[in-house]
Amino acid sequence: MTYLLVALLGLVAGVVSGLFGVGGAIVIVPGLVLLAKLPQHTANGTSLAVLLLPVVILGFLQYYKRDQVNLPYAAFVALGLFFGALIGGRLAGMLPEPALRRAFAVLLLLVAGKLLLSK
């Protein structure tokens, strides 16, 4: 049953990613922690492992067909993500699980607050 639940989580994350253009981690990480009962560090690592596969290519192509992708920006963001993930992975390894979980929750709250309060 857990594999079915995790596959459903992936489907929901894919829909949310395609719909809002967000990284699936805002759905995948909390889902893996709360539903699949993974430790925070394992949920983070699993979410990053998902990015190793070209899982969003079909959603990207839908936006690309409508000329709604800035490829130079995407390349620079990807470059930053490449090195940033290395730094972030090392930093996460230094934090105890409760601190990492709280930091992730604060990030989600800050993003949500900014979106709610912006015009």
C-alpha positions as CSV (number, residue, x, y, z in Angstrom):
1,M,0.0,0.0,0.0
2,T,2.9,2.4,0.7
3,Y,4.1,2.2,-2.9
4,L,0.6,3.0,-4.2
5,L,0.5,6.0,-1.8
6,V,3.9,7.2,-2.9
7,A,3.0,6.9,-6.5
8,L,-0.2,8.9,-5.9
9,L,2.0,11.5,-4.1
10,G,4.1,11.7,-7.2
11,L,1.0,12.2,-9.4
12,V,-0.2,15.0,-7.1
13,A,3.3,16.6,-7.1
14,G,3.4,16.4,-10.9
15,V,0.0,18.0,-11.3
16,V,0.9,20.8,-8.8
17,S,4.3,21.3,-10.6
18,G,2.7,21.5,-14.0
19,L,-0.1,23.7,-12.8
20,F,1.9,26.2,-10.8
21,G,5.4,25.8,-12.1
22,V,6.7,24.9,-8.7
23,G,9.3,22.3,-7.7
24,G,7.6,19.1,-6.6
25,A,9.4,19.3,-3.3
26,I,6.7,21.4,-1.7
27,V,4.4,18.4,-2.1
28,I,6.9,15.5,-2.1
29,V,8.9,16.3,1.0
30,P,5.9,16.9,3.3
31,G,4.1,13.9,1.8
32,L,7.0,11.6,2.4
33,V,7.4,12.8,6.0
34,L,3.7,12.9,6.9
35,L,2.2,10.0,4.8
36,A,5.1,7.6,4.2
37,K,6.7,8.4,7.6
38,L,10.2,8.9,6.3
39,P,12.7,10.9,8.4
40,Q,13.2,14.4,7.2
41,H,16.7,13.8,5.8
42,T,15.5,10.8,3.9
43,A,12.5,12.7,2.5
44,N,14.8,15.5,1.3
45,G,17.2,13.0,-0.3
46,T,14.4,11.1,-2.0
47,S,12.9,14.3,-3.4
48,L,16.3,15.2,-4.9
49,A,16.6,11.7,-6.3
50,V,13.4,12.3,-8.2
51,L,15.1,15.2,-10.0
52,L,17.7,12.8,-11.4
53,L,15.1,11.5,-13.9
54,P,13.6,13.7,-16.6
55,V,10.3,13.6,-14.8
56,V,9.0,17.0,-15.8
57,I,9.8,16.9,-19.5
58,L,6.2,16.5,-20.6
59,G,5.0,19.5,-18.5
60,F,8.0,21.5,-19.7
61,L,7.1,20.7,-23.4
62,Q,3.6,22.0,-22.9
63,Y,4.9,25.4,-21.8
64,Y,7.6,25.3,-24.4
65,K,5.0,24.8,-27.2
66,R,3.3,28.0,-26.1
67,D,6.6,29.9,-26.0
68,Q,6.3,30.3,-22.2
69,V,9.9,29.2,-21.3
70,N,12.9,31.4,-21.0
71,L,15.6,28.9,-21.8
72,P,18.6,31.2,-20.9
73,Y,17.1,31.8,-17.5
74,A,16.3,28.1,-17.1
75,A,20.0,27.3,-17.8
76,F,21.3,29.8,-15.2
77,V,18.8,28.6,-12.6
78,A,19.8,25.0,-13.3
79,L,23.5,25.9,-12.9
80,G,22.7,27.6,-9.5
81,L,20.6,24.6,-8.5
82,F,23.5,22.2,-9.4
83,F,25.9,23.9,-7.0
84,G,23.3,25.0,-4.5
85,A,22.1,21.4,-4.0
86,L,25.6,20.4,-3.2
87,I,25.9,23.1,-0.6
88,G,22.4,22.5,0.8
89,G,22.9,18.8,1.0
90,R,26.0,19.3,3.1
91,L,24.3,21.8,5.3
92,A,21.3,19.5,5.9
93,G,23.6,16.8,7.0
94,M,24.8,19.0,9.8
95,L,21.3,19.7,11.2
96,P,19.4,17.5,13.5
97,E,16.1,16.2,12.0
98,P,13.8,18.4,14.1
99,A,15.7,21.5,13.1
100,L,15.7,20.6,9.4
101,R,11.9,19.9,9.5
102,R,11.2,23.2,11.2
103,A,13.4,25.1,8.8
104,F,11.5,23.5,5.9
105,A,8.2,24.4,7.5
106,V,9.3,28.0,8.0
107,L,10.4,28.2,4.3
108,L,6.9,27.0,3.2
109,L,5.2,29.5,5.5
110,L,7.4,32.4,4.3
111,V,6.7,31.6,0.6
112,A,2.9,31.2,1.4
113,G,2.9,34.5,3.3
114,K,4.7,36.3,0.5
115,L,2.2,34.9,-2.1
116,L,-0.8,35.8,0.0
117,L,0.3,39.3,0.7
118,S,1.6,40.3,-2.8
119,K,-0.6,42.1,-5.2
